Amino acid sequence: MTMIQVTLPDGTVNEYASGITCAEVITDALGKKHGCLAAKVDGMEYDMSHELDMNCSVEGIKSDSEDGIHILRHSAAHLLAQAVMELYPGALPTIGPAIDRGFYYDFAMEPITEGDLKKIEKKMQELARRNFTVERVELDQDSLREHFEHNPYKLEIIDDKLEAGDGSTIYKQGEWYDLCLGPHVPNTSRLMFVKLTSVSSAYWRGDQDREQLVRIYGLVEPSKDALKQTLHRMEEAKKRDHRKLGKDLQLFHIDEEVGQGLIMWTPRGAIIRQELQDFISHHLRRQGYQQVFTPHIGKLDLYRTSGHFPYYQDSQYPPLVERDLMKKLADEGCTCGELSNLMKTGDIDGYMLKPMNCPHHVKIYASQARSYRNLPLRLAEFGTVYRWEQSGEISGMTRVRGFTQDDAHLFVTEDQISQEVLGCIELVQIIFDKLGMTDYRVRVGLRDPDSTKYVGDPSAWEKAEDACRNAAASLGVDWSEEEGEAAFYGPKIDFVVKDVIGREWQLGTVQVDYNLPERFDLTYKGSDGELHRPVMIHRAPFGSMERFCGVLIEHFAGRFPTWLTPTQCHIITISEKHKAYAAEVEEALKERGIRVEMDDGDDTVGKKIRTHRKLQPAYMVILGDGEMEGRTVSLRARNGDQVADLGLEQFIEDLQSEINEKVSQPSLVPPSS
């Protein structure tokens, strides 16, 4: 009998007979109630039924861990497909992945409605209670094609994904099976806590020229309480939806005649954006940044050199060709496809809406000779860029086709990298601190050594990645490394913020780049009189102004800190005779730079309060006889709490102090006991 050694997470080494399963090892180590649904063997994920035949390390994957939740979601997608196939025998399952907040499965079938989801969900729970064993089966390509001979979608996947003659795996539960690599839960009873949330349409493989499918979305959690909490967060998220609040608060507008994914900031929304820009600009000046402005388009050759055209071509707007050249090509019978190929190869040139600001900043650097005495050179721009997002992926302000980045590029010597990266991180931390967004983690995106996506010298990548690791480790917050998440030109530090209802958003980013200076042949004269290559640091603390403001709307549920609130005070008069005093209060507030609106109309005070509360001012100032006679104000906070007889001058001074100090929420009205 062959014996193998298995190392457990605590360092214990146990000896077992070859052929023992992951489930048996984990049960031996942790007991029957271990709560694991899969395992990691030497860092790779496997089913619990996987047999071990050599020395290795084994770690259980708990159902409530990040990896465990992903496996639950993927397995729940299979359960959904099994339920749909039983209820709708003519349906054809296509693909069903786990996604960030749940799972979905796409079906070729007759359309269904939201009202049908309850029936499908009930069938899923019935199948879960039957506790089918989930079994992995390896098949050769001919057997795979035989299993899926009635499903052209699966056959297309088999033909596309597998080399001729290669096999793959299916997963079976009962009589139902699906093409999949796994891993999955050991049995369907682990999938009791599911909820189907919506149904929509989708195109096969995201191609609008292909078949339209039915997409069903769902949630799954490891326990009843966890599902209840998730559903509560979803309800809260629905109330906070920035698309609804943005309309209610009159912050932005999207118009189909202007175009999908193109944001128009209204006067009230523009105030928030401008306040954020002014706030960060103050710190940019303090850190020695210089403001620049660059055009919205550039020549294709610029983006060919930078790499953005070949690497991000599918997410960019079509290039623009000069009119005379376009007419000449059309007269010669050149098709759109041929024109595209000519642009790819560089045989003809054109212009493109800029997808990134960095090539333009590179050209500003290169516009004059530089010395080590000029470095670091910090160039900043609120630059608008354009990406061709698919129609189905556009969402309010958080996924758009045109957006403004609080972008900057620092050109530094190698020995300046560490200090300058920390300076960039300081900006992100200042923003988060002032907005009360203190629950965040850091993700260091590294290159995948097996991918051809990444350009440049491996030794330069190692130095850049070490710089990002060291900076992340110095912050004192949770951080992780993720291979394959780097930009094609360099590694990055992303800040992932958790909002007040527990959702995570990737906001600020810092990137270290040895490659663009190489691609553009940038130099500076060193202290030795020789030419050297600078290093670029890309950074955007807000990221996209549109996306950041969309997140802020939801984080604050539209109840912004006073310094960001579009209207900081709404003045409400009780009757006609208080108009003169109200005008005096309004003028005093405006003189101190406080944003104010006045309602001295004939409606009742109650109706005025209800009307203005919808716009979520920081404060409502109520003026009547007592206030006029005593030169005071009565304040009402957003939550309805009130304070009376505040001296006018003291109120204005306190309010101005609250704004200047950028207090995270209005504080001039103490909460009622």
N, C-alpha and C positions, 0 to 999 in steps of 0.2 A: 504493500500500500504506500503510495507516494504522499508525503506530508509537506504542507506548506506553512509558512509563517505569515501571520496577518497582524499588521500594526494598527492599533486603534488610535483615535484622536488624542487620548491622554498619554500616549507613548507606550502603553502596554503592548507586548508582543505575545500573541497566542498561537499555538500550533494546532492545525486541523488537517483532516484528511482532504486530499485534493478532490474537488467536485462539490464541496460544501457551498451552499448558496449565501448570498448577501443577507437574506432574511435570517438564516440560521446564525450567522456570525453576530449580527446586530442584536438578536434576541438573547444570545448567550452573554453578550456584553452588557445589555441594558435591561433585560427582562422583557416579558411578554407585552407590557404596556409602554413600549418604547416610542410610539407616536410617529414612527418614520414610514414614509411611503415609497422611498427609493434610496439609492446609495451612491456614494462617490467611491470609485475604486481607482486609486492613484490619481485622484482629481477628476476623473471622467464619470459622467452620470450613467447609471445602469438601473435596470429593474431589480426589484428585490429577489426575483427568481434567478438572477444571473449567477452562474457557477464559477467558482474561483479555482484556477489550476496552477497558479504560481505565486510566489511571495509578493505581497502587495500591502498597501494601506487601505483601510475601509472606514468610511464615515457615513453615518445615517443622515438622510435628508428629512428633516421634520416638515410636517404639513404646513406649519405656519411660518416657515422660513421663506426667503425670497425665491430660492430655487424650488422649494416645495409648492408654493403658490403657483408658480409657472407650470409645474407638472399637473397640479389640480386643474388649472384652466384648460390645458391641452387635452386632458382626459375628459373633462366636461364637454368639450367640443365634440369628441367622439360619441359621448352619451347622447348629446343633442342629435347628432346624425342618425344614431340608432333609433331614437324616438321618432324622428321625422319619417324615416323609412318604414316604420311600422304603421304610422298613421296615414302616410301618403305613399303607397307602394310604387307609384310611378316616378317619384322624385329621384334625382341623381345627385349625390353628394359630390362636391368638387374639392374645395380646400377649407380647413377649419383651424386656424392658428389661435394660440394664446396671444393676447394683446395686453397693453399696460394695465387696463382696468377691468379685464375680464376675458372674454373669448367671443368668437363668432364662427359661423359656418355658412358657406355659400352653397345654395342648391339650385339646380336647374329644375324648376317646378312651376306650377301655376301660382300666381300671386296669392299671398295670404295677408291677413290684416292683424293689427295689434290684438284684436279680440281672439285670434286663434292661439296666441302664445300660452294662455292658461292651460289649454288642452295639451299642448306639447310639453309644457313644464310638468304637468301631472303625470304624463307618460314617462318622463325622465326619472321622476321620483319612484315610480313603480319599478322601473328597470334597475334603479340603484338598490332598492330593497331586495330585489331578487339575487343580489350579491353574486353576479357573474364573476368568475375568475378572468382577469385580463391576461391574455397569453400572447407572447411574442413568437412569431413563426417566420423562419427564413425560407425564402423561395427563390428559385432561379427566374430569369426574365420570362421564359416561356410560361411558367406556372403563374407568374404575376399577371401576364396578359390574359391568361385563361380565366383567372379569378375576376378580372375587371373587363371582360369582353363586351359587356353591355353598357359600359360607362366610358364614352369617348374622352371625357375630361381626365379620368385617371390614366387612360392609355396615353394621352398626350404628355402627362407628367412623367410616366414611365419612359417614354421615348426621349423626352428632353433631358431628364435627370440622369439616366443610366447609360453607360457605355454599352455597346452591343455585346450581349452575352452576360453582362453583370446581373447579379441578383440583388434583392433587397429584402425588406421585412414587411409583414403585415401584423396588425394587432387584432386579436379576436376577443369578443365578449359574447358568450352564447353563440348563436348562429351568425351574428353580425361581425364584419371585419372591415378594416380600412388600411390603406397603404400608409405606412408611417415608420419613422426611425425610432420613436420613443425618446426617453422612457415614459412609462405610464404608471398609474396607481395599480396596486396588486389586485384590487377587486372593485366592483362598482359601488359597494356600500360606502366607500370613501367619498362619494359624490352626492350625498343626500341633500346638501345645503346649496341648492341652485336657485337662480331666479332669472327668467328671461325678461329682458328689458325693452327691446325694440326690434322692429323689422324694417328693412329698407331694401333698396335695389342696389346692385353692383354689377360691374361688367367683368366677364371672365378675364382674369389676369390684368385687370385695370385698363383694358383696351376698349375704348368706346366703339370700335368697329366690330367687337366680338359680341357674343351672346349676353343678354341681360339676365342676371340671376337674382334669386331671393336671398338676402343676407339676414340672418337672425343673430342678434347679440344677446349675451347672457353674462351672469355673474356666478361665481362659486366661491365658497369660503370653507375653511376646515371645521367650523362649528356654527351652531344656530346663532349664538351671540355675535360672532364675527360677521355673519351675514346681516344681522339686524343693524349692527353698527355701520356697515357699508351702505345699506339702504338709507339709513338716516343721513349719512354724509352726502349721498346722492340727492336726497330731498333738499338738503341745505345748499348743495351746489346749484340745484335748479333755481332756488330763490336768489342766488348770487350771480346767476348767469350774466356775464358782462354784456352780452348782446341785448338782453332785455333791459338791464339797468342803464346801459349806455344810451338807450333810446329814452327811457323814463327820465333820466337826468340830463338829457340833451347834450351828450358829450361828443358823439360822432355820428356820422351818417354814411351808409353804403347805398349806392343807387345803381340799379341794373344798367341804366343808360350810360353811366360812367364806366362801370365794369366791375366784375366780381373781384373781391380781394383788394380793392383800392379804397383806402380810408379817406374820408373827408372829415377833418377835425372841425367841429363847430366852435363858436366863440368860447363856450364853457369848457369844452374839452381842451381847446388850445391853451387855456389858462393852466391846466394841470401839466400839459407837456412843457410849456414855457417855464413854469416853476421848477420842474425837474431839470431842465436844461440849465437854468440859471444856477441852481444848486450845485450841479456837477461842474459847471464852468468855473465857479469860485475855487473849487479844489484843484481844477486843472491849472489855473493861473498860479496857485500856491505851489504846485509841483513843477512848474516851469514848462508847461505845454504851450505850444503856439498854434493858433487857430488857422486852418486853411479851408479853402473851398475848391471843389473840383467839379467838372461837368458830369452830366447824367449819362453821357454816352462816351464810348471810346472805340478806337479802331480794333478790328478783330485781331490784328497782329499783337496788340498789347496783351490781350487775354490768351493768345496762343503762347506767348513767351512766359506769362505768369503760370500757365497751366489751367486757368479757370475755364477756358473754352473747351479743351478736350475732356477735362475731368468732370465738369458740371454741365455739359452741353444739354442734356435732357431736361434740366431744370431752369433753362434760360429762355428768354424771349428769342424768337427767330431773328437772325442778323438782318441788318438793313443794308441794302445795296444801292449805290448811287443810281439815280434815275436813268441816265443815259446808258450805263452799262446794263441795267435791267432790261431796258428796251431792246438793246442789241442782242442780248442772250435770248429774249423772247422771240425776236425775229428769226433767230437761228434754230428755234424749236427746242430750246433748253427746258427740260422739265424741272419741277420743284425738287425732285429727288436728285437730279444731276447737279442742280445749283447747290444743294446742301453738300454733296460730295466735293464739289469744287472749293467750297468754303472750308471744309474739313482739311483738305490737302493743302490749302493755302494758295491754290492756283488763282483765285480771285480774292480780293479784299472787300471789306465792308465795315459797317459799324454795328455796335451792339449796346443796348441798354445795360449799364454796368451792373454786374452781379455782386461785385465787391469794390471797396474803396482802395484796397491796398496797392494795386498796380499804379494808381494815380499818385499815391503818396510816394511810392518808389521813384516815380519820375520827378517829383519835386526834389527829393533827395539828390537824384542824379543830375539836377539842373546846374549844379556848381560843384567845384572841387571842395572836398571836405577834409578836415584835419581831425586828429584825435582830440584836439582842443575844442572842437564843435560838438563832441559827443558826450553824453547822449543827446540826440536830436529827437524831440518829442512833438509829433505833428498830430493834431486833433481835428476832427470834423464831425458835425452832425450831417452825415452823408446819406442820401436816399439811394437805395439800390433796388433791383427788380429781379424777381424769380418767377418762373412759370410754374406755379403750383397747379396740380390737377384739380379740376372743379370740385370733386368729391372730398378733397382734403382741405379746402378753404373753410375757415371758421372764424367769423367775427374779426377781432383784432389780433387773435393769437396765431392765425395762419393766413397770411396775406400774400399778395403779389407785388406790392410795393411797400417798402418800409424804410424808416430812418434809423440808422445805427449811431450810437454815441461812440464813434469809432476813433481809434488812435493807433499810430504806429510809431514805435520807438526804435531808433537806429543806434545801436550800442556796440561797445567793444566787448569781447568775451568776458573780461573781468568785471564788467558792469552788469552782467545779466542778473545775478542773484539779487542785488539791491533794487534794480529796476522792476523785476517781477514782483518783489515784495511791495514796492510802491504802487503797482497796479492793483495788487490784492487789497491794499489799504483803501483804495477808492471804493472797491466793492463792499468792503466791511463797513465803511462810513455810510453808504447808502442803506444797507440792510439795518444798521443800528438806528438810523433816523426814522426808518419806516417800521420799526418794531418787528422786522423779519429775521429774528435771531436763531431760528431753528433751521439750520442748513447743514449740508454735508458737501464734501469736495470730491470730485471725480477727476482723476488724472487719465486722460485719453492717450493711449500709446499706439504705436503702429503694430500691425500684425506682421510678424516677420515672414509669414508664408504668402502674404498678399503682394501683388504687383502694383497696387494702387499708389504706393508711397515712393516719392522721388528723393534722390540725393544720396549722399555718402552715409553709410551706416554708422561710421564713427561720429559724425556730426549729430545724427539722430540720438546716439547714446548720450552725448553731452547735453542735448536739449531735454531729453527725457529725465536725466538726472537733475537738471535744474528745476523741472516741474515737480519731481518727487520731493526734493529738498524743501521747496517752497511750501508744498502741501503739508509736509510733516511738521513744519514750524508753526502751523496755525493753531494747534491745540483743538481741532475738531475732527470728527470722523472723516476719513478719506479712504478712497479705494482706487485701484488701478484697473483699467479696462482696455484690453488689447483690441485693436481694430477701430477705436473711437477717435484716433488722431485725425487732424486734417491731412490732406495729401502732402502738405509741405512741412508739417511739424506737429509735435505733441501739444496738448492743451490742458488747462486746468478749468474745469467747469464747476460752477456753484449751483447746487441743486437745493432749492428752498422749499420747505414744507409750510404750506399756508395754514390758516387757523382751523380748517376742517380736515387737515391731514394730507392734502394732495401735494404732490411734488412737482415743482416747475424748474426747468433748467433756465437760469437767468444769466448772470455775468460769466464772462470767459476771458482767459488769458492764454496766449499761445506763443511758443518760442520757435523761431524759424531761421534756420541756417540756409534754406534752399532758395527763397526768392532773391536774396542778395546775390547768390551764385548765378541764378538764371538771368538776372539783369546786369551782371558784372559790376556790382556796386563796390566802391573802394573808398578808403580814407587813408591819408598819410599819417603814419605812426610816428612816435617820438624818435624812432630810429631812421626816419627819413624814407622808409620803404612804404609801398602800398599794401594795405591789409583789407580783408573783407569784413564789413560790419555784420552784426546779427540783428535780425528784426524781432521785435516783440509786438504782437497784435493784441489789443485789448478792447473790450466793450463792456463796461460795468452794468449798464442797463440791457445791453444786447440790442434788441429792437425796441424803439420807443413805443410802437404800436402794441407789441406783445407785452411789454412790461406794464403798460397802462391797463391792458386787458386783465392781466393778473392782479394788478392793484385794485381794480374795480371789484373783482371777486373776493380778494383777500379782505378788503374793508367793507364789503357789501354796499359800496357806494358812499359809506360814511367816512370820508377822508379826514386825515389830520387837518387842523385849521389852516395851516400854511399852504396846503394843496387844494382846499375846498374852493370851488369856483366862486361862490358867493359866501363870504365869511359871516356876514350879518344880513338878515332881513328885518327891516324896521316895519312894525305894524302899529298903526294908530287905532285908538279905540273909537274916536269920533272926529268930526270935522274940526273942532276947536283945537285939536292937538297937532294939526298940520304944520304950523309954524315952528313948533319945538322939534318936530320930527325932521324938518328941513335943516334945522340947526345941527341936530345930532348927525344927520347924514353928511353934512359938509365937514364937520369935525372929524368924522371917521375917514372920509376921502382924503382930507389933508394929510392924514398919517399913513396914507397908502393902503388903507383897508378896503377890501372889495365889499360893496354894500348895495342893496336894492331896497326901495321903499314902496310900501303899499299903503297909501292914504285914501283908498277908495271907500265906497259906501257899504261894502259887505260887513257882516258881523265879524267880530274878532275870532270867533270859533271857526268860521268858514275861511278866513284869511290864514289862520294857523294850519288848517287842514290842507289848503292849497299849497302853501309854501313848504310844508313839511315834506312834500313829494320830491322837492329838489335838494333835500338834505343839507341845508345850510349849517354851518357850525353852531350858530346861535340865532334865535329870534329875539328881537328887542321889542318889548311891548311898552307903548307909551300912552298914559292916560293922565287924569287930573293930578294924582299924587306925584307922578314922575315929573310932570311939567312944573309943578309948584316947587318941588325940591331939587330940581335939576339933577334927577337921577334916572336910572333905567331899571326895568324889570327884564330879567333874562329867562328864556326857556331853552333848555338843551334838547338835543334830538330825541332823547328817551322820555321827554315830558317833564323831567325835573325842572324846578324853577327856583329862582332867587330874586327877591324884590329889593328895591331901594338901594341900588348900587350907585355911588356917586359917578357922574358922567365921566369926569376926568380920570378917576381911578380905573373905571371900566376900560376906557380907551388905552390907558397905560398898560394895564394887565393883559389886554387882548394883544396889543402890539408886542409885548414881551413873549406871549405864547407863540405868536407867529415867528418872531425872530429866532427863538430857541428851537423852533420846529418840534414842539411837543407832539408825541405820537397820537394823542386824541384830545379833543376839547376838555378843558379842566376848570373853567371858571365857575361852573355850577356844580357844587358838591352834590354827590348822590344822596337821595333821600334815604333816611334810615328805615 
